[in-house]
Amino acid sequence: MLNSENNFLKVCCILLLIAILEQASAQDVLLKEEDGWIPGMLQTKNSAYFQLLQFNGYGIGWKYRGFENSSTLTINGIEWNSKKLGVDLNAAMFGIYTLSRTEKITTGFVPTENGLAASPVMRYVNMNASDFSKNITISNRFQPLTGSFQTNFIWSTGRLKKSWYAQLKLQHEQSFIQNPALGKRALKGFVFNMHKSFTKHQYLNINFWYNHRYQTKQSPSVNEVLKLSENELYQPGWGWLDGELVFPNAKTSKLPIVQVQYSRKINERHRFQVNWALVKGIQSVDGLDWTSVKDPRPDYYKYLPSFYKDSVLNNRLKQFYKEHPIRLQINFDEMRRVNQSNKDKRAYYIISKEKANIQMAQQAFHYYFDWTDRMQFSFHVNSILEQIEKTNSVLDLLGGNYFLNYNTWVSDDDASVFQFDINQPDQKIKEGDIWGAHYSIKNIDQQASALFFWQSDRIESSIGFGYGLSYFQREGFNQNGLFPNNSIGKSSWYFFPSQKIQWQLMYKYSPRTYIKLNSLFHQESPNWIDAFKNIAMQDNLTEYLLPIHHLGLNLGVYYLGMNYRTEVQFFSYHQKNQSGRTSFYHDFYNAFVQANYGLFNSNKLGIEWSMESQFATRFNHQLAIGWGNYTISNNPIYSIQSLGSNYPLESGNLHLSKLPELSTPKVILALGSQGQLSNSVRFGISSVFAWNRSIEVDYFRRSFLWEKKIISPEQLPNGFITNCFINKNISYKVKDDQHQIRLYLQFQNLFNMQFSVFAFEQTRYDYKGHDPLKFAPKYLQGYPSNVFLQIIYQIN
């Protein structure tokens, strides 16, 4: 934590900034809260609990109710960021939010934050240019900690001839590195939107957006290296080469997307939308690869003092790292020396690029029928057709002349090598050439759902049904030496159904008190990327592949006072038949193995209470407390085979019952206050406290063979994070144009608290000596105090 003098200076700077901003002219209208909030079935404001934590809680590894991705983004009726797509589309979504208006509608069935049902959080983003008047907006954002500078330019035409509208957004972001451990980020992109209104209730909307994004990855490491480096943001994934920083672990996204929407309201009761979307582009991930040489990672356990039992040598190593901190980075000069030390300069170390060539088409149809003023019916169909081709190419030979197309599973003592393509043995790979696994996946997904809604003076109710079919097929383009019989050619088409039902009921006990009950049952088909035992190598499906069952129940009680509202929510969520698999080096068998588990069940149970109050229309306060218990509810079955064959080495039960399933904090306390200090200045501060945080456990070390040798999972220290902001609006007129300047100053981790965002047990474990420090847990540390400054200038 910063000392008290620094904290006092921060507060003084904030108060001085408020005084300076107050001297500027102010003509803005006072921001007001929504009046008469009612928690209806189809329009619900998120709870104060969720509002406080969605932006402030991620610094402490918070996942709302244990969900990895707790909301779904739907743009003009097309659902993006679905797990079934098998690719990360987040990088392609920059620029969408600022060119959109958001509606809350029900289009599908997903376990989400408010009530485990779709309606409160399915975000329907209607990029309708007619909602925007003619204006020009320029926005600049700067973050000193990462040296990141972002510029946005938005131009809206307003109404043109024959009811055409258009919008254009250009964006650019660049990192000017100040702390190499934070990596770098670059973004260039644009979004273009055209809108044609035929009549008041009929329009055509066309959107095109493209982003070229580059983002280095922040890597977790063991506590020992964090202490040796004396850097809470230490990460082992970078180093120096010829005087320049090199980041071999980075993501790149180049995904152009076009989307068309046609919407028509036939009459007062019937309306429909038809939506199409096309995606064709590339996403890639860079990384280090090596063959028959020592591990280049600076935090590999053999290079750390804890590996040496000799206390004298241990102390000498600690002193050595203190005097030579560069040894805690990747040594690219050493790797280049190894590559050039042999006669023909065969490269043993390379930087490789794993590419995904993505082609995707989506279609959605939404029909709404207002049966009566109190009954509505909707029908939705979503279709996805995608093909993703995965390849590896050599990005940098690091001084070598070629790289042999081998895959090597390295043990501590030796290495076993196999050919990636036995039809082209000992193939020499140059920079830019394809090497390694080469395969593609075709995926067809069809989903249909219907929802019926009814309300009376005291009761609101809805019931929904859904059914889906998923097909996928793998095609391998090379024949590798590990699985020569099922690595090349097309597999069979695999088919999985899914079905869903959910029910919601709200009872209006009094004008101020509401009770809402949500329940759901899903039978989910697997994602294609999770269905194969080793998708890069073979077309065999993983063991224990069963439909995943989701069963959820949520009960909420809401009370609306004159100047406050409060709510209590109880939730219970159960998953059944989960499965998983991984590959790792097993010390006991002295070989790489393929490990699978199935019949894995988990429970998520919790209660949340929040209160929001408003005083004198200018000040708003929130208080929220949540308790959640996320546990594994049974002992799943498992098997371990040698990676090169299907011969089982061991099988049985994993002793996981009652262990924590997630590292999400068990207890959360959140506080927040916002104040409209004047008509043009707004200030806010919020804190999140977290208790009982477990690290993520490795399942396979808890098999029946090793159960008595394993200690309980570690607990992360309790911690808290505080963020605050101040906004200032300045408005003035020049001739007939209205000019607005908006200033945003945000402080994150105001008191410079040190904490781990998350931690996990490494998959590899000392199965012989059972020394828990040999492959110690890895940690990812949170950012220290940092600030964001944003300036927006708009002409209307």
Protein Blocks (a to p, Z undefined) as FASTA:
>chain_A
ZZfklmmmmmmmmmmmmmmmmmpccfbdcddddehiacdfklccddfklmmmmmmmmmno
paehhiablcdcdeehiaghiaklopafklmmgoklmmcccddddfbdcddfeopaaklm
mccddddfklpccdddddddddfknopacddddddebjaehhiacdddddddddddfblk
nopaddddddddddddfblmbccddddddddddddddddddfklmmmnopakbcfkbcce
ehiacdfbdcddddddddddddddfblmbccddddddddddddddddddehiacfbfkbf
klpmklpmblklmmmmmmmmmmmmmlmpccfklmmmmmmmpmnopafbdcdddddddddd
dddddddddfblmbccdddddddddddddddddfbgghpabdcdddddddfkbccdddfb
lklghiacdehiaehjdddddddddddddddddddfkbccdddddddddddddddfbdcf
klmmlmgccddddddddddddddddddfbfkbccddddddddddddfklmpmblmlmccd
cehiacddddddddddddddfkbccdddddddddehiacddddddfklopacddddehia
cddddddddddddehhlaccdddddddddddfbdcddddddfkbcbdfbgcdddfehpaf
bfcdfbdcdddddddfbfkbccdddddddehiaddddfklmcfklmmmpccddddddddd
ddddddddddddehjbccddddddddehklopacdfbdcddfbdcfknopaklmgcdddd
ddddddddddddddZZ
